Amino acid sequence: MSCSWGTELWDQFDNLEKHTSWGIDFLERYSKFIKERADIELSYAKQIRSLSKKYHPKRSREDESRYTWCLAFAATLQQLNELAVQREELAENLNTQIACELTRYTQEVKTERKTHFQDGRRAQQHIESSWKQLESSKRRFERDCKEAERAQQVSDRIDLDNKTDGEKRCSLKARQTAQQKKQAAEESRKEYVTSLNQFNQDQHQHYHTLVPVIYQRIQDMEERRIERICEAMRSSAEAERKVLPVVSRCLDVMMDASEGIQPRMDTQQVVEVYKSGFDPPGDVEFEDYSATMRRSISESSYLDNRTEGRRHSRKLWPFIRKNKLLTLLSSPRQPPPPPPTSPSPGGVANSPQSPPPASREPITQRLNELMSSGSRTRKQCLRSLKRGLSLKLGSGPADCSHLPPEQRRKKLQTRINNINEEIQREREQRDALLKMREVYERSPQMGDAGSLEPRLEEVKQSLQRLDDELRRNQLDNRSPASRESPDGSYTEDHSAELHFKSRSSEFDDDFDDEEPLPSIGTCKSLYPFQGQNEGTLSMVEGELLSVVEEDKGDGWTRVRRNLEEEGYVPTSYIKVFLDASAKGFVQSSRLV
């Protein structure tokens, strides 16, 4: 059914004006709705991205890539980030393709509506003016007719009463006045007829020509506005549908990640990671205390039994007599004595062997730093300090002897695989250099073959070093390790740093029987040195000693004369010869 505002609503100009104004207000409201929705989508995308970044691992951890539930969570976070990207794309499409276009179109509709209603008002004003002119001519014709009628009545009455000459003259004048009024009424009638015809013509043109055209234009404008709202809604839904396939794929990946979680595999992986390889402890032997104590025990055997009993008992470690750990921790911290001007013993006779009391670092301060951790980590820290290595720095012996057998085997095997990869890369580089040298030898204009010799020599030395390191690690990997745990269980955490939490003075074990720290080189004494304070070692000129710990920057080097005599000597008094492998190990420990 077709209808036209020009014919159906010819008398509803004011209502049409209100309706079109409300339609434009709705268009502005819908534009604002699209903008706010785009802002919400953008804010949602930012929050999702921030959430994904917050829970994403800050650094690459081996545990994150080892367990399936960690991998599934990482995949979920990655897909959430992709969802945020799609939401940002949706917000951009809503802003650029819909909201901006609606804003521009709203201004165009306002301008067009203003033009149409101005034309309608001008046509309405014209018909009103024509109507006023008709009313004016009508009133004038009515007035002139009444005046002509009164003048005629006066003239007739005078004619009836005509008796004298004076009265005759009045009667003639009255007839002339009546004739004039009659002529004026006739002219007014003609003017009224003309105005009436003009008004009828204008009214017909207004309601059958002007109003239909103007109202039809307004109707077309309203239909275009509604159609534009329809297109905006369709575009909004299309923009949403456009990101749905990607969102669906992200959700599918999340579902696949969740289905890929394998609890059995994760629990087996825990065994692979933490299995120590130690055998469980054996049965505890029965100790018979019911037998009466023999009083004929010799004093020497009594003392031996007492010493043996103390070895297996728990002792307060700060009060252990002649504990080697105290000697280790009381290493000299004062500046070492300067080297003498001559290698004679008199050169060091006046050298300071002990610092002034104000410059000595108290032993209690160093022990407090050590004892501010828990019992479990304190035992590990003390064992590592006994070996001359700091767990806080994450270093360990080159042969990984500080690890349990199973973990040691895996660590060495990983190291062997890495060395094989480095050897393969060095060989490929060597082959490339050899081919380049052959090309240079055949075509000297391309380059100097002799310029490649330093690089070839460097690669050769690197290969030799890697081969030696490979053989050493293979030998360590083939060597059997003890299957017995020193404490009945092994819970050393070799990947995390020590966190000092609480103070305690109770010691869990006696480390007098720990194996000595491995030697990293040798040294030769240049001057004699008398170690008078605790922790130092005396030496004579020209004596050869084993280096067990390099100078840490305080001017002292830890050396060993035999398995029993060990201490610190001034670094300036000796000449150190470190092994090649020990240099790399010490440098890597410092870097860590």
C-alpha positions in Angstrom: 0.0 0.0 0.0 1.4 3.3 -1.1 0.6 6.6 0.7 1.8 10.1 0.3 2.3 12.6 3.0 1.3 15.4 0.6 -2.2 14.0 0.1 -2.8 12.2 3.4 -1.2 14.7 5.7 -1.8 18.0 3.9 -3.0 19.7 7.1 -0.3 18.2 9.5 2.6 20.5 8.9 3.3 21.1 12.6 3.1 17.4 13.5 5.4 16.5 10.6 7.9 19.0 11.9 7.8 17.5 15.4 8.1 13.9 14.0 11.1 14.6 11.8 12.9 16.5 14.7 12.3 13.4 16.9 13.7 11.2 14.1 16.9 13.2 13.9 17.3 13.1 17.8 17.0 9.3 17.5 19.7 9.2 14.9 22.0 11.2 17.2 21.2 8.9 20.1 22.0 5.8 18.0 25.3 7.4 16.9 26.2 8.0 20.5 25.2 4.4 21.3 27.6 3.1 18.7 30.5 5.2 20.0 29.9 4.1 23.6 29.7 0.5 22.5 33.0 0.9 20.6 34.6 2.4 23.8 33.3 -0.6 25.8 34.8 -3.0 23.3 38.1 -1.2 23.4 38.2 -1.1 27.2 37.3 -4.8 27.3 40.1 -5.6 24.9 42.6 -3.6 27.0 41.5 -5.4 30.2 41.8 -8.8 28.6 45.2 -7.9 27.3 46.3 -6.7 30.7 44.9 -9.8 32.3 46.8 -12.0 29.9 50.0 -10.1 30.4 49.6 -10.2 34.2 49.3 -13.9 34.5 51.8 -14.7 31.7 55.1 -15.9 33.1 57.5 -13.0 33.6 60.5 -15.1 32.6 61.0 -18.4 30.8 61.0 -21.2 33.4 61.7 -24.7 32.6 58.7 -25.9 34.7 56.3 -23.8 32.5 57.3 -25.9 29.4 57.5 -29.2 31.2 54.0 -29.8 32.4 50.9 -30.1 30.3 48.7 -28.0 32.6 51.2 -25.1 32.4 51.3 -25.4 28.6 47.5 -25.4 28.5 47.3 -22.3 30.6 49.9 -20.5 28.5 47.9 -21.4 25.3 44.8 -20.0 27.0 46.6 -16.7 27.8 47.8 -16.5 24.2 44.3 -17.0 22.8 43.0 -14.4 25.2 45.5 -12.0 23.8 44.2 -12.9 20.3 40.6 -12.3 21.5 41.7 -8.9 22.7 43.1 -8.2 19.2 39.7 -9.1 17.6 37.8 -6.9 20.1 40.1 -4.0 19.2 39.4 -4.6 15.5 35.6 -4.6 16.2 35.9 -1.3 18.1 37.8 0.3 15.3 35.2 -0.8 12.7 32.4 0.5 14.8 34.1 3.9 15.2 35.3 4.4 11.7 32.7 2.7 9.5 29.5 3.4 11.5 29.8 6.1 14.2 31.7 8.6 12.0 29.4 8.0 9.0 26.3 8.5 11.2 27.6 11.7 12.6 28.3 13.1 9.1 24.9 11.9 7.8 23.1 13.5 10.8 24.5 16.9 9.8 23.3 16.4 6.2 19.8 15.4 7.4 19.5 18.5 9.6 20.4 20.8 6.7 18.0 19.1 4.3 15.2 19.1 6.8 15.7 22.8 7.5 15.5 23.6 3.7 12.2 21.6 3.2 10.4 23.2 6.2 11.5 26.6 5.1 9.8 26.0 1.7 6.7 24.8 3.5 6.5 27.8 5.7 6.9 30.2 2.7 4.0 28.4 0.9 1.9 28.6 4.0 2.6 32.3 4.5 1.7 32.9 0.8 -1.8 31.2 1.2 -2.4 33.1 4.4 -1.6 36.4 2.8 -4.0 35.6 -0.1 -6.7 34.7 2.4 -6.2 38.0 4.3 -6.5 40.0 1.0 -9.7 38.2 0.2 -11.1 38.9 3.6 -10.2 42.6 3.3 -11.9 43.0 -0.1 -14.9 41.1 1.2 -15.3 43.4 4.2 -14.9 46.5 1.9 -17.6 45.2 -0.5 -20.0 44.6 2.5 -19.4 48.0 3.8 -19.9 49.8 0.5 -23.1 47.8 -0.1 -24.6 48.9 3.2 -23.7 52.5 2.6 -25.2 52.5 -0.9 -28.4 51.0 0.6 -28.7 53.6 3.3 -28.1 56.4 0.7 -30.9 55.0 -1.5 -33.3 54.9 1.4 -32.5 58.5 2.3 -33.0 59.6 -1.3 -36.4 57.8 -1.6 -37.6 59.4 1.7 -36.7 62.9 0.5 -38.5 62.4 -2.8 -41.7 61.5 -1.0 -41.5 64.6 1.1 -40.7 67.0 -1.8 -42.9 70.1 -1.4 -40.7 73.2 -1.7 -37.9 74.2 -3.9 -35.4 73.7 -1.1 -36.5 70.3 -0.5 -36.2 69.5 -4.2 -32.6 70.6 -4.2 -31.9 68.2 -1.2 -33.6 65.4 -2.9 -31.4 65.9 -6.0 -28.3 65.9 -3.8 -29.4 62.7 -2.0 -30.0 61.0 -5.3 -26.5 61.9 -6.4 -25.0 60.6 -3.2 -27.0 57.3 -3.5 -25.7 57.0 -7.1 -22.1 57.5 -5.9 -22.4 54.9 -3.2 -23.9 52.5 -5.6 -21.0 52.9 -8.0 -18.5 52.4 -5.1 -20.3 49.2 -4.0 -20.1 48.0 -7.6 -16.3 48.5 -7.7 -15.9 46.8 -4.3 -17.9 43.8 -5.6 -15.6 43.6 -8.7 -12.5 43.8 -6.4 -13.9 41.1 -4.1 -14.6 38.8 -7.0 -11.0 39.3 -8.3 -9.6 38.5 -4.8 -11.8 35.5 -4.4 -10.7 34.1 -7.7 -7.1 34.7 -6.9 -7.4 33.0 -3.5 -9.1 30.0 -5.0 -6.4 29.7 -7.5 -3.6 30.1 -4.8 -5.4 27.6 -2.5 -5.7 25.0 -5.3 -2.0 25.4 -6.2 -1.0 25.2 -2.5 -2.9 22.1 -1.6 -2.5 20.3 -4.9 0.9 21.3 -6.1 3.2 22.9 -3.5 2.3 21.0 -0.4 2.5 17.5 -2.0 5.9 18.3 -3.5 7.3 19.6 -0.2 5.8 16.9 1.9 7.0 14.2 -0.5 10.6 15.5 -0.2 10.2 15.4 3.6 8.9 11.8 3.3 11.8 10.8 1.2 14.2 12.3 3.6 12.6 10.4 6.5 12.8 7.2 4.6 16.5 7.7 3.8 17.1 8.4 7.5 15.4 5.1 8.5 17.2 3.2 5.8 20.6 4.6 7.1 19.7 3.4 10.6 18.9 0.0 9.2 22.3 -0.1 7.3 24.1 1.0 10.5 22.5 -1.8 12.5 23.3 -4.3 9.7 26.9 -3.1 9.6 27.2 -3.4 13.3 26.0 -7.0 13.3 28.3 -7.7 10.3 31.3 -6.3 12.1 30.5 -8.6 15.0 30.0 -11.6 12.8 33.3 -10.9 11.0 35.3 -11.6 14.2 33.3 -14.6 15.2 35.3 -17.1 13.1 38.6 -16.0 14.8 36.9 -16.0 18.2 35.6 -19.5 17.5 39.1 -20.7 16.5 40.5 -19.2 19.7 37.9 -21.0 21.8 38.6 -24.2 19.9 42.3 -23.8 20.7 41.4 -23.3 24.3 39.3 -26.5 24.3 42.1 -28.4 22.6 44.6 -27.1 25.2 42.4 -28.2 28.0 41.8 -31.6 26.5 45.6 -31.9 26.0 46.2 -31.9 29.8 47.5 -35.3 30.8 47.7 -35.8 34.6 49.5 -39.2 34.3 52.2 -37.7 32.2 52.6 -34.7 34.5 53.0 -36.9 37.6 55.6 -39.0 35.7 57.4 -35.8 34.7 57.6 -35.0 38.4 59.4 -38.3 38.9 61.8 -37.4 36.1 62.6 -34.0 37.5 63.0 -34.8 41.2 64.1 -38.5 41.2 67.4 -38.6 43.1 68.4 -42.2 42.4 69.3 -42.8 46.1 68.3 -46.1 47.6 65.9 -45.9 50.6 67.6 -46.1 54.0 67.9 -49.5 55.6 66.4 -50.8 58.8 67.5 -49.2 62.1 69.5 -51.6 64.3 68.3 -52.3 67.8 70.5 -50.7 70.5 70.4 -52.6 73.7 70.5 -50.4 76.8 69.5 -53.1 79.2 73.0 -54.5 79.7 74.7 -53.2 82.8 77.6 -50.9 82.3 81.0 -52.4 82.8 83.1 -50.4 85.2 86.3 -52.0 83.9 86.3 -50.0 80.7 89.6 -48.3 80.1 89.8 -44.6 79.9 90.9 -44.5 76.3 88.0 -46.7 75.1 85.6 -44.6 77.1 86.8 -41.5 75.5 86.6 -43.1 72.0 83.0 -44.1 72.6 82.2 -40.7 73.9 83.7 -39.1 70.8 81.8 -41.5 68.5 78.6 -40.8 70.3 79.1 -37.1 69.9 79.6 -37.6 66.1 76.1 -39.1 65.8 74.3 -36.7 68.1 72.8 -33.4 67.3 74.9 -30.5 68.5 74.5 -26.8 68.7 76.9 -25.9 65.9 78.2 -22.6 67.2 79.7 -24.5 70.2 81.4 -27.3 68.2 85.0 -27.3 69.2 87.5 -26.7 66.4 84.8 -26.9 63.7 86.2 -26.5 60.3 83.2 -24.4 59.3 84.3 -21.7 61.8 87.7 -21.7 60.2 86.1 -21.3 56.8 83.8 -18.5 57.8 86.5 -16.7 59.7 88.5 -16.1 56.5 90.5 -12.9 56.8 88.5 -9.8 55.7 91.1 -7.2 56.5 93.3 -5.9 53.7 96.2 -8.4 53.1 99.7 -7.3 54.0 101.6 -5.7 51.2 104.4 -7.8 49.5 107.8 -7.2 51.0 110.4 -5.3 49.1 112.8 -8.3 49.2 112.1 -12.0 49.3 114.0 -12.3 52.6 112.1 -13.3 55.8 112.9 -9.9 57.3 110.7 -8.4 54.6 107.6 -9.6 56.4 108.7 -9.4 59.9 107.0 -6.1 60.4 104.0 -6.7 58.1 100.7 -6.6 59.9 99.4 -10.1 60.5 96.2 -9.1 62.1 94.0 -6.0 61.6 93.1 -3.5 64.2 90.1 -4.4 66.3 87.9 -1.7 64.6 88.5 -3.1 61.1 87.8 -6.8 61.8 84.4 -8.0 60.7 82.8 -9.9 63.7 82.3 -13.6 63.2 78.8 -13.3 64.6 77.8 -11.0 61.8 78.8 -13.6 59.1 77.1 -16.4 61.1 73.9 -14.4 61.5 73.7 -14.0 57.7 74.1 -17.7 57.3 71.7 -18.7 60.2 68.8 -16.4 59.1 67.4 -19.1 56.8 65.3 -22.2 57.6 66.7 -25.5 58.8 66.4 -27.1 55.4 68.1 -24.3 53.4 70.6 -23.7 56.2 71.9 -27.2 55.9 72.3 -26.8 52.1 74.0 -23.5 52.5 76.5 -24.8 55.1 77.3 -27.8 53.0 78.0 -25.6 50.0 80.1 -23.2 52.1 82.0 -26.2 53.3 82.8 -27.1 49.7 83.8 -23.5 49.0 80.7 -22.7 46.8 77.8 -20.4 47.3 74.3 -21.7 46.6 73.1 -18.1 46.3 75.3 -17.6 43.3 73.9 -20.8 41.8 77.3 -22.4 41.2 78.4 -26.0 41.7 81.3 -28.4 41.1 82.2 -29.0 37.5 81.4 -32.7 37.7 77.9 -32.0 39.3 78.9 -34.1 42.3 76.6 -32.0 44.5 73.5 -33.4 42.7 71.8 -36.7 43.3 72.8 -39.6 41.0 69.8 -39.4 38.7 69.8 -35.6 38.5 73.6 -35.7 38.0 73.2 -38.1 35.1 70.6 -35.9 33.4 72.6 -32.7 34.0 75.8 -34.2 32.5 73.8 -35.7 29.6 72.3 -32.2 28.9 75.8 -30.7 29.0 77.1 -33.4 26.7 74.3 -32.7 24.2 75.0 -28.9 24.3 78.7 -29.5 23.8 78.0 -31.8 20.8 75.9 -29.0 19.3 78.7 -26.5 19.8 81.2 -28.9 18.2 78.9 -29.3 15.2 78.6 -25.5 14.8 82.4 -25.1 15.1 83.0 -27.8 12.5 80.6 -26.2 10.1 82.3 -22.9 10.5 85.7 -24.6 10.0 84.5 -26.3 6.8 83.2 -23.0 5.5 86.5 -21.3 6.3 88.4 -24.1 4.5 86.3 -23.8 1.4 86.7 -20.0 1.5 90.5 -20.5 1.7 90.5 -22.8 -1.2 88.5 -20.3 -3.3 91.0 -17.5 -2.3 93.9 -19.7 -3.2 92.5 -20.5 -6.7 91.4 -16.9 -7.2 93.7 -14.5 -5.3 91.8 -11.4 -6.6 88.8 -12.4 -4.5 90.7 -12.2 -1.2 93.8 -13.0 0.8 93.9 -16.7 2.0 96.3 -15.8 4.7 93.8 -13.5 6.4 91.7 -16.6 7.3 94.5 -18.3 9.2 93.9 -16.6 12.6 90.2 -17.4 12.4 91.0 -21.1 11.5 93.5 -21.3 14.4 90.8 -19.9 16.7 88.3 -22.4 15.6 90.8 -25.2 15.9 91.5 -24.2 19.5 87.8 -23.9 20.2 87.3 -27.4 18.9 90.1 -28.8 21.0 88.7 -27.2 24.1 85.3 -28.5 23.3 86.6 -32.0 22.7 88.5 -32.0 26.0 85.4 -30.8 27.8 83.3 -33.4 26.1 85.6 -36.2 27.1 85.7 -35.0 30.7 81.9 -34.8 30.9 81.6 -38.2 29.3 84.0 -39.6 31.9 82.1 -38.0 34.7 78.9 -39.4 33.3 80.3 -42.9 33.2 81.7 -42.8 36.7 79.4 -44.4 39.2 77.8 -42.3 41.9 76.9 -43.2 45.5 73.4 -44.5 45.7 73.1 -43.7 49.4 71.6 -40.4 50.5 73.7 -38.7 53.2 70.6 -37.8 55.2 68.3 -40.7 54.2 66.6 -38.4 51.7 67.7 -35.7 49.3 65.7 -32.5 49.0 68.2 -30.0 47.8 66.7 -27.2 45.7 69.4 -26.4 43.1 67.4 -23.9 41.1 66.1 -21.3 43.6 68.0 -18.7 45.5 68.2 -18.9 49.3 65.6 -16.6 51.0 66.6 -15.7 54.6 63.5 -15.8 56.8 64.2 -16.8 60.4 67.0 -17.0 62.8 68.1 -20.2 64.4 71.2 -21.5 66.2 70.5 -25.2 66.0 72.7 -27.2 63.6 71.5 -30.4 61.9 74.7 -32.1 61.0 78.4 -32.2 61.5 80.3 -31.5 58.4 83.8 -32.6 59.5 83.5 -35.7 57.3 82.6 -33.8 54.1 84.9 -34.4 51.1 87.5 -31.7 50.5 86.9 -29.0 47.9 88.4 -29.9 44.5 91.6 -28.1 43.4 91.3 -25.6 40.6 95.0 -25.0 40.1 98.3 -24.5 41.7 100.4 -21.6 43.1 103.9 -20.9 44.0 104.8 -18.7 47.0 106.9 -15.7 46.2 107.6 -14.6 49.8 107.3 -16.3 53.1 104.1 -15.7 55.1 103.3 -16.3 58.8 99.6 -17.0 59.3 99.0 -15.8 62.8 95.3 -15.1 62.9 92.6 -17.7 62.5 91.8 -18.9 58.9 95.3 -18.1 57.4 98.0 -20.6 56.4 101.7 -20.1 56.9 104.0 -20.8 53.9 107.7 -20.5 53.0 109.3 -19.0 49.9 109.1 -21.2 46.8 106.5 -23.6 48.3 104.0 -25.2 45.9 100.4 -25.3 47.1 97.0 -26.3 45.6 94.5 -23.5 44.9 90.9 -24.4 46.0 89.3 -21.0 45.8 90.3 -17.9 43.7 90.6 -14.4 45.0 87.1 -13.0 45.4 88.3 -9.4 45.3 89.3 -9.1 49.0 93.0 -9.8 48.3 93.0 -13.4 49.8 93.3 -16.7 48.0 92.3 -20.0 49.6 95.0 -22.7 49.3 95.7 -26.3 50.6 98.9 -27.9 51.5 97.5 -31.4 52.0 94.1 -32.8 52.9 94.3 -31.5 56.4 96.0 -28.1 56.2 94.0 -25.4 54.4 93.6 -21.7 54.7 94.0 -18.2 53.2 97.2 -16.5 52.0 97.7 -13.0 50.5 97.2 -13.1 46.7 100.1 -10.7 46.3 102.4 -13.3 47.9 101.8 -16.0 45.4 101.7 -16.7 41.7 98.6 -18.6 40.6 98.4 -21.2 37.8 94.7 -22.0 37.2 93.6 -25.0 35.1 91.9 -24.2 31.7 88.7 -25.8 32.8 88.8 -24.1 36.2 89.1 -20.7 34.6 85.9 -21.2 32.6 84.1 -22.6 35.7 85.2 -19.7 37.9 84.3 -17.1 35.2 80.9 -18.7 34.8 80.4 -18.7 38.5 81.2 -15.0 38.7 78.8 -14.2 35.9 76.0 -16.1 37.6 
